[in-house]
């Protein structure tokens, strides 16, 4: 008849098999995988950079951008970049990040608390559903 014995579920006890066209089975499997991949949510990460001595007006400007990104459903990666000797103001950088988290808490929640990585202090904020 031109059909094949296809193993559908090898992990089941006993294994499940069907008599069908193997090429058609492969085609349908690829189609299902492609459909699942299309439905998967793609996470976008936007980055906002601050300095340890960022002024209030600049800070508010960056907060507005972060809120816009969070409303769109993107994650926001906020980092304070320490240039040269400004690394001695680590505590000031952490205060800025915590103030930033407080300013956007209505739209997003902190996913990763401030952490120093090299010359950067990084915090990640995820949007609220």
C-alpha positions in Angstrom: 0.0 0.0 0.0 3.1 2.3 0.2 2.6 3.2 3.8 5.2 3.1 6.7 5.0 2.0 10.3 5.7 5.3 12.2 6.6 5.4 15.9 4.5 8.3 17.3 5.4 8.2 21.0 8.6 6.2 21.8 8.6 7.1 25.5 5.1 5.6 26.2 4.8 2.1 27.6 4.2 0.3 25.2 5.5 2.6 22.4 2.7 4.0 20.2 2.9 3.3 16.4 0.7 4.2 13.4 0.6 3.0 9.8 0.9 6.2 7.7 3.0 8.0 5.1 6.3 8.9 6.8 6.9 11.9 4.6 3.5 13.4 5.4 4.2 12.8 9.2 7.6 14.7 8.9 5.9 17.5 7.1 3.2 17.9 9.7 5.7 17.7 12.5 7.8 20.5 11.0 4.6 22.6 10.4 3.7 22.2 14.2 7.2 23.2 15.3 7.2 26.3 13.0 3.7 27.3 14.4 4.9 26.9 18.0 8.0 28.9 17.3 5.9 31.7 15.8 3.7 31.8 18.9 6.6 32.0 21.3 7.1 35.5 22.8 10.2 37.3 21.8 11.7 39.2 24.7 13.1 42.6 23.8 15.6 44.2 26.2 16.1 48.0 26.0 19.1 49.6 27.7 19.2 52.9 29.5 22.6 54.3 30.7 23.1 56.6 33.6 26.1 58.1 35.3 26.8 58.2 39.1 26.2 62.0 39.0 23.1 62.1 36.7 21.1 65.4 37.1 17.4 65.3 38.1 16.1 66.5 34.7 18.2 63.9 32.8 17.0 61.3 35.3 13.3 62.1 34.7 13.9 62.1 31.0 15.3 58.5 31.2 12.5 57.4 33.5 9.9 58.5 30.9 11.7 56.5 28.2 11.8 53.4 30.5 8.1 53.8 31.2 7.4 53.9 27.5 9.5 50.8 26.9 7.8 48.9 29.8 4.3 49.8 28.4 5.4 48.3 25.0 6.2 45.1 26.9 10.0 45.2 26.7 12.4 44.6 29.5 14.6 47.5 30.6 18.3 47.1 31.5 19.4 50.1 33.5 23.1 50.6 34.1 25.3 53.1 35.8 28.6 53.4 34.0 31.6 54.5 36.2 34.3 56.3 34.2 37.8 56.6 35.5 37.9 57.3 39.2 34.1 57.7 39.6 34.1 54.0 40.7 34.6 55.2 44.2 30.9 56.4 44.1 29.5 52.8 44.0 27.0 53.6 46.7 25.8 56.7 44.8 25.3 54.5 41.7 23.2 52.0 43.7 21.1 54.8 45.1 20.4 56.1 41.6 19.3 52.6 40.5 17.0 52.1 43.5 15.5 55.5 42.9 15.0 54.5 39.3 13.2 51.3 40.3 11.0 53.3 42.7 10.1 55.7 39.9 8.9 53.0 37.5 7.4 50.5 40.0 3.9 51.2 38.8 4.8 49.9 35.3 7.4 47.2 36.0 9.0 45.1 38.8 12.7 44.6 39.5 13.8 41.3 38.1 17.5 41.6 39.0 18.7 43.9 41.8 21.7 46.2 41.2 24.9 44.3 40.8 28.4 45.6 40.0 30.0 44.0 36.9 33.3 45.6 36.2 32.8 49.3 35.7 29.0 49.0 35.4 26.3 48.5 37.9 23.3 46.7 36.3 19.7 46.3 37.2 16.9 44.7 35.1 13.3 45.7 35.2 10.5 43.5 33.7 7.1 44.9 32.7 4.1 44.1 34.8 1.4 42.1 33.1 
